[in-house]
């Protein structure tokens, strides 16, 4: 029996949306999808049959190999196109809660730091391990920023120390302690063999060990923030950090979070602001 494509009127936020959806390929609702993968076998007919067998076990029926290319003598890259038999209850999906802190303006961020700290907030950032991809950390820290927003260096009340790429955990901890850092930002783009997870856990463990009497972030140790495109499979608790930021994060989001996490007593309506 085919599920009805109905809408639910008991939830105003989704009342105009279809309840049941399926993928779209050539025509609406045809359930066609395209996926790519690499198999550790030489290119050839046997390799294509192996790719089709894998596609079948993944639920694609029928499926066809629309592209294959040798990746050296012992590997083959595939693009497979096929039909899935799965339906998605779109309205029934529980959407995670959004940002739990307000998005502040640059003026509000500087005012909060000046009002509560009465000094510049110190932020140390780096790419740790063998990661040499500084695009992410530079987008957040450098004054040029990202997505039309200025980086943390733009703020008069934030002192930024950008240590760059391939920084060891030991070097990061030492620099953070020397600078009396309020927050440490770590960017991890290289994800092969879960290097981003391993490196971040190592970093977090080192900071917790270096500040053994700390009560929490801003209370004896720096706020620990990790950022990168592939942290969506783990939680802050698993990594040992205070916050994870994923792809598309802007400098304003990070700066607003710094105020939220390190200056909880400040609000835009704070009496101190009017003085």
C-alpha positions in Angstrom: 0.0 0.0 0.0 1.4 3.4 -1.0 1.7 5.9 1.8 -0.4 9.0 1.2 1.4 12.2 0.4 -0.5 14.3 3.0 0.2 17.3 5.2 -0.2 17.6 9.0 -2.3 20.5 10.3 -1.4 19.9 13.9 2.0 21.5 13.4 1.9 25.0 11.8 5.7 24.9 11.0 5.2 21.9 8.6 1.6 22.1 7.6 2.5 23.0 4.0 5.1 20.3 3.6 4.7 16.8 2.3 4.7 14.1 4.9 6.4 11.4 2.8 9.2 12.1 0.4 11.5 10.1 -1.8 14.6 11.1 -3.8 14.5 13.0 -7.1 16.6 12.1 -10.1 15.1 12.7 -13.5 11.5 13.2 -12.5 9.8 14.1 -9.2 9.5 11.1 -6.9 11.3 8.6 -9.1 13.5 7.6 -6.2 16.7 7.8 -8.2 20.0 8.6 -6.5 23.7 8.9 -7.5 26.6 7.9 -5.3 30.3 7.6 -5.7 32.9 5.3 -4.0 36.3 3.6 -4.6 37.0 -0.1 -4.5 40.5 -1.5 -4.0 40.5 -3.5 -7.2 41.9 -3.0 -10.7 39.5 -1.4 -13.3 37.6 -3.8 -15.5 34.4 -5.7 -15.9 34.8 -7.7 -12.7 35.3 -4.4 -10.8 32.1 -3.0 -12.3 30.2 -6.1 -11.3 31.5 -5.7 -7.8 30.4 -2.1 -7.7 26.9 -3.2 -8.8 26.8 -5.9 -6.2 27.7 -3.3 -3.5 25.0 -1.0 -4.9 22.5 -3.8 -4.6 23.4 -4.5 -1.0 22.9 -0.8 -0.3 19.4 -1.0 -1.6 19.7 0.3 -5.1 17.6 -1.7 -7.5 18.0 -1.4 -10.4 21.4 0.2 -10.5 23.9 1.0 -13.3 27.6 2.1 -13.3 27.6 5.4 -15.2 31.3 6.1 -14.7 34.4 4.2 -13.7 38.0 5.3 -13.7 41.2 3.6 -12.7 42.9 5.2 -9.7 46.3 3.7 -10.2 46.8 -0.1 -10.9 44.8 -1.4 -8.0 41.9 1.0 -7.3 38.8 2.0 -9.3 36.5 5.0 -8.7 32.8 4.5 -9.5 29.7 6.6 -9.9 26.6 4.5 -9.7 23.0 5.6 -10.5 20.1 3.6 -9.2 16.6 3.5 -7.6 16.0 3.2 -3.9 12.9 1.7 -2.3 13.0 3.8 0.9 10.5 6.4 1.9 11.3 9.3 4.4 8.8 10.6 6.9 9.8 14.2 6.4 7.4 15.9 8.8 8.3 13.3 11.5 12.0 14.4 11.6 12.9 16.1 14.8 15.0 19.2 14.0 17.8 19.9 16.5 17.5 23.1 18.5 19.2 26.1 17.0 21.8 28.4 18.5 21.3 28.7 22.2 22.9 32.1 22.4 22.1 35.4 20.7 24.1 36.5 17.6 25.7 39.8 18.7 26.9 42.7 16.7 30.6 43.7 16.7 29.8 46.6 18.9 28.0 44.4 21.4 30.8 41.9 21.4 33.5 44.5 22.2 31.2 46.1 24.8 30.6 42.9 26.6 34.4 42.1 26.8 35.2 45.6 27.9 32.4 45.7 30.5 33.0 42.3 32.1 36.7 41.6 31.6 37.9 45.2 31.7 40.8 43.9 29.5 41.2 42.3 26.0 40.1 38.8 25.6 43.0 36.5 24.5 42.3 33.9 21.8 44.9 31.5 20.6 44.2 29.5 17.4 46.1 26.9 15.4 45.9 23.9 13.1 47.4 21.0 15.1 49.2 17.8 14.1 50.1 17.5 10.5 47.2 19.6 9.3 48.4 22.3 7.0 45.0 23.7 6.0 44.8 27.1 7.5 41.8 28.3 5.5 39.3 27.5 8.2 41.2 29.0 11.2 42.2 32.1 9.1 38.6 32.6 8.1 37.6 32.9 11.8 40.7 34.7 13.1 42.1 37.0 10.3 40.6 40.4 10.0 39.4 39.7 6.4 37.0 37.1 7.8 34.5 35.0 6.0 31.1 35.3 4.4 31.1 39.1 4.6 32.0 39.1 8.3 35.2 40.4 9.8 37.4 37.9 11.7 38.2 38.1 15.4 41.2 40.3 14.7 38.7 43.1 13.8 37.6 43.4 17.4 39.5 46.0 19.5 38.8 44.0 22.6 40.1 40.7 21.3 43.8 39.8 21.1 44.4 37.1 18.6 47.4 34.8 18.4 47.2 32.7 15.2 49.9 30.1 15.4 49.3 28.8 11.9 49.6 25.2 10.7 51.2 22.0 11.9 51.4 23.1 15.5 52.1 20.4 18.0 49.8 20.0 21.0 52.7 20.7 23.3 53.4 24.0 21.5 49.8 25.0 21.7 49.5 24.3 25.4 52.7 26.2 26.1 51.7 29.2 24.1 48.2 29.3 25.6 49.6 29.3 29.1 52.2 31.9 28.3 49.5 34.2 26.8 47.0 33.5 29.6 44.6 32.5 26.9 40.8 32.9 27.5 40.0 30.6 24.6 41.8 28.2 22.3 40.5 27.5 18.8 41.7 24.5 16.9 40.9 23.8 13.2 41.0 20.3 11.8 40.4 19.7 8.0 42.4 16.6 7.4 40.1 13.7 8.3 41.8 10.6 6.9 41.7 7.7 9.4 39.8 10.0 11.8 43.0 12.1 12.3 40.8 15.1 13.3 39.2 13.2 16.1 42.4 11.7 17.4 44.2 15.1 17.3 41.4 16.9 19.0 41.1 14.4 21.8 44.9 14.6 22.3 44.7 18.3 22.5 41.8 18.3 24.9 43.5 15.8 27.2 46.7 17.8 27.2 44.8 21.0 28.3 42.9 19.2 31.0 46.2 17.8 32.3 47.9 21.2 32.1 45.1 22.8 34.2 44.4 20.1 36.8 42.6 22.4 39.3 40.4 24.0 36.7 36.7 24.1 37.4 35.7 24.7 33.8 36.2 27.0 30.8 37.0 30.5 32.0 37.4 29.1 35.5 41.0 27.9 35.6 41.5 26.9 32.0 40.8 28.2 28.5 37.6 27.6 26.6 38.4 24.8 24.1 36.8 25.1 20.7 37.2 22.7 17.7 36.2 23.4 14.2 36.1 21.5 10.9 33.9 19.9 8.3 33.7 16.4 9.7 32.9 16.7 13.4 29.3 15.9 12.9 29.7 12.3 14.0 31.0 13.1 17.5 30.0 15.2 20.5 31.8 17.7 22.7 31.8 15.2 25.5 33.5 12.5 23.4 36.2 14.9 22.3 36.7 16.6 25.6 36.1 20.1 24.2 33.6 22.8 25.1 32.2 23.5 21.6 32.3 22.1 18.1 31.7 24.3 15.1 31.1 22.7 11.7 31.3 23.9 8.1 29.9 27.3 7.3 30.5 28.8 10.7 31.1 32.5 10.6 33.4 34.7 12.8 30.4 36.4 14.3 29.0 33.1 15.5 32.3 32.2 17.2 32.7 35.7 18.7 29.1 35.6 20.0 29.8 32.2 21.6 32.9 33.5 23.3 30.8 36.1 25.0 28.1 33.6 25.9 30.5 31.0 27.3 33.0 33.3 29.0 30.9 36.3 30.0 27.6 34.8 31.1 26.8 37.7 33.4 26.6 40.1 30.4 23.4 40.8 28.5 22.6 43.6 26.0 20.3 45.1 28.7 23.0 44.9 31.4 22.9 47.9 33.7 26.7 48.2 33.2 26.1 49.0 29.6 24.1 52.1 30.3 26.9 53.6 32.5 
